[in-house]
Amino acid sequence: MKRLLIAALLMAAPVMAQEGLSVEKVVMLKYADPRAIENVLRVFGLNITVNEQMKVVAIGGRKEKVAAAEEAIKQLDVPSAAQKNIEITVYFVAGSDQSGPGPLGNPIPQELQGTVTQLKSSFPFKNYGLLDVLSLRARSGVGAETVGQYGRRLTQFKVGSATLDADGLMIRLDRVHAGLRNPIQAEPGKTNYIDTGISADVVDVKEGQQLVIGRSSVDGPEKALFLVLIAKVIK
């Protein structure tokens, strides 16, 4: 099966040659997530094809760029990266122009006060509150997902993969999504839900840093959902 896959990937070589590309390589990965590797290799300006199931990366381009990409893969595809766990905590923070506590959940915890103060300078809602907190652990190069419930609200957080850079200071999260199902009373005895969420293809966060990664409307423009994320490496 692997031979067939490699042959299929190399069938693109004539097309690459027509575009002035001179080298094509297929690299088998042992530890790293192919999609995470693909995102890193984009800085080289190469043609890249990946297969997540077979853990294969095919690269094509000028000889010196392919060589540099191969060296980068060697540094990233190592056992130490695969053996580390990354803990990700996400805070669902809501802002509202309504007076009083309203549907904003709990007060903002002390550890988030600085971040929320910065939010207020850009998004001057009258009130801020904490809807939910979710935590998950993902092995480096692998994704994870978790769900939660606060009262009648349903929350979800997932990442496609989490990888640690070579110096261990930056964490890259791919295919990030945080979802919120907020209940509304449609009519007596019946409850409907409004789905909202925040998604990002790639999030780079310094270990231990609090990072706001998005904003989404909730029940109209007078309310908004913010996601504050913290990622840490578990030694």
C-alpha positions in Angstrom: 0.0 0.0 0.0 2.8 2.4 0.9 4.5 1.7 -2.4 1.3 2.5 -4.3 0.9 5.7 -2.4 4.5 6.8 -3.0 4.1 6.0 -6.7 1.0 8.1 -6.8 2.6 11.0 -5.2 5.6 10.9 -7.6 3.2 11.0 -10.6 3.1 14.7 -10.0 6.8 15.0 -10.9 6.3 15.8 -14.7 4.0 18.7 -13.8 6.5 20.0 -11.3 9.2 19.8 -14.0 7.1 21.9 -16.4 6.8 24.6 -13.8 10.6 24.8 -13.6 11.0 22.7 -10.4 13.9 20.3 -10.3 13.7 18.1 -7.3 10.9 15.9 -5.9 11.2 13.9 -2.6 8.8 11.7 -0.6 9.5 11.7 3.2 8.1 9.1 5.6 7.4 10.5 9.1 7.8 8.5 12.3 6.5 10.9 14.9 5.3 14.3 13.7 1.8 15.0 12.4 1.9 15.5 8.6 -0.4 18.4 8.6 1.7 20.2 11.2 4.8 19.6 9.1 2.9 20.9 6.0 2.2 24.2 7.8 5.9 24.6 8.7 7.1 23.8 5.2 5.0 26.5 3.6 7.6 29.0 4.4 9.9 27.4 1.8 7.5 28.0 -1.1 7.4 24.4 -2.2 4.7 22.1 -3.7 3.6 20.0 -0.8 1.3 16.9 -0.7 0.6 15.1 2.6 -1.2 11.9 3.6 -2.1 11.8 7.3 -3.0 8.1 7.4 0.3 7.0 5.9 2.3 9.8 7.6 3.9 10.8 4.2 5.0 14.2 3.0 5.9 14.8 -0.7 7.8 18.0 -1.5 8.8 19.4 -4.8 10.8 22.5 -5.7 14.2 23.9 -6.3 17.0 21.7 -5.0 18.3 24.1 -2.3 14.7 24.6 -0.9 13.9 20.9 -0.9 17.2 20.3 0.9 16.3 22.9 3.5 12.9 21.5 4.0 14.3 18.0 4.5 16.6 19.3 7.2 13.6 21.0 8.9 11.7 17.7 8.8 14.6 15.9 10.4 14.6 18.4 13.3 10.8 18.2 13.8 10.2 14.5 13.3 11.9 13.3 16.5 10.8 11.1 19.4 11.1 13.8 22.0 8.4 15.9 20.3 6.0 12.9 20.2 6.5 12.1 23.9 5.5 15.4 25.3 1.9 16.3 26.3 0.5 19.8 25.8 -2.2 21.0 28.1 -4.6 23.5 26.6 -7.1 25.6 28.7 -9.7 27.7 27.1 -11.9 30.3 28.8 -15.2 31.2 27.2 -15.5 34.9 28.0 -18.7 36.9 27.1 -19.1 40.6 26.8 -22.5 42.4 26.9 -24.0 45.9 26.8 -26.8 44.8 29.1 -26.7 46.1 32.6 -26.5 43.7 35.5 -25.2 40.2 35.6 -27.7 38.9 33.0 -26.7 35.7 31.1 -22.9 36.2 31.4 -22.2 33.4 33.8 -19.6 33.8 36.5 -17.4 36.8 37.4 -14.0 37.0 35.6 -11.4 35.1 37.7 -8.4 36.9 39.0 -6.0 35.3 36.6 -7.9 36.7 33.6 -8.3 40.2 34.9 -5.4 41.6 32.9 -6.5 40.0 29.6 -10.1 41.2 30.1 -8.8 44.7 30.8 -7.1 44.7 27.4 -10.3 43.4 25.8 -12.2 46.3 27.4 -9.9 48.8 25.7 -10.8 47.4 22.3 -14.4 46.2 22.9 -16.0 48.4 25.5 -18.9 46.3 26.5 -20.5 47.2 29.8 -20.0 43.8 31.4 -17.8 40.8 31.0 -18.4 37.3 32.4 -17.0 33.8 32.3 -19.3 31.2 30.6 -17.2 28.1 30.9 -13.6 26.7 31.2 -12.5 23.6 29.3 -9.1 21.9 29.5 -7.6 19.1 27.4 -4.3 17.3 26.9 -3.0 16.5 23.4 0.2 14.5 22.7 2.5 16.5 20.5 1.6 15.9 16.9 -1.9 14.6 17.7 -5.2 16.4 18.2 -7.8 16.2 21.0 -11.4 17.2 21.8 -13.4 17.9 24.9 -17.0 19.0 25.7 -18.6 20.7 28.6 -21.8 22.1 30.0 -22.5 25.2 32.1 -26.1 25.3 33.2 -28.1 24.8 29.9 -25.2 26.0 27.7 -23.2 23.4 25.8 -19.5 24.0 25.0 -16.9 22.2 22.9 -13.2 22.7 22.2 -11.0 20.8 19.8 -7.7 21.0 18.0 -6.6 19.0 15.0 -3.0 18.8 16.2 -0.6 20.4 18.7 3.1 20.7 18.0 6.0 22.2 19.9 8.8 24.1 18.1 12.5 23.1 18.4 13.3 25.5 21.3 10.2 24.5 23.3 8.9 28.0 23.6 6.2 28.2 21.0 3.2 25.9 20.6 1.4 25.6 17.3 -2.3 24.5 17.2 -3.9 23.5 14.0 -7.6 23.5 13.1 -8.8 25.1 16.3 -12.5 25.3 17.0 -14.5 26.4 20.1 -18.2 26.0 19.9 -21.1 27.3 22.1 -24.7 26.2 22.0 -26.8 28.9 23.8 -30.4 28.1 24.7 -33.3 30.5 23.9 -36.9 30.2 24.8 -38.8 29.9 21.5 -42.2 29.4 23.1 -43.6 28.0 26.3 -42.4 24.5 26.9 -39.9 24.6 24.0 -36.2 25.5 23.9 -34.1 26.1 20.8 -30.4 26.5 20.6 -28.3 29.1 18.8 -24.9 27.7 17.7 -21.9 30.0 17.6 -18.2 29.5 17.7 -14.7 30.6 16.9 -12.4 28.8 14.5 -8.8 29.3 13.3 -6.7 27.3 10.9 -3.4 27.9 12.8 -2.8 29.4 16.3 0.8 30.1 17.5 1.0 30.7 21.2 3.9 31.2 23.5 3.9 28.6 26.3 2.0 30.0 29.3 0.8 33.1 27.5 -2.9 34.1 27.6 -4.0 34.6 24.0 -7.3 35.9 22.7 -7.9 34.1 19.4 -11.3 35.3 18.2 -14.6 37.0 18.6 -18.1 35.8 17.7 -21.5 37.4 18.1 -24.0 35.9 20.6 -27.7 36.8 20.3 -26.9 39.8 18.2 -24.3 42.6 18.2 -24.9 43.6 21.8 -23.3 40.4 23.0 -20.0 38.8 22.0 -18.0 35.6 22.8 -14.2 35.7 23.2 -11.9 32.8 23.6 -8.9 33.1 25.8 -6.4 30.3 25.4 -3.4 29.1 27.5 -1.1 26.3 26.3 1.5 24.6 28.5 3.9 21.7 28.0 3.6 18.9 30.6 7.1 17.8 31.4 
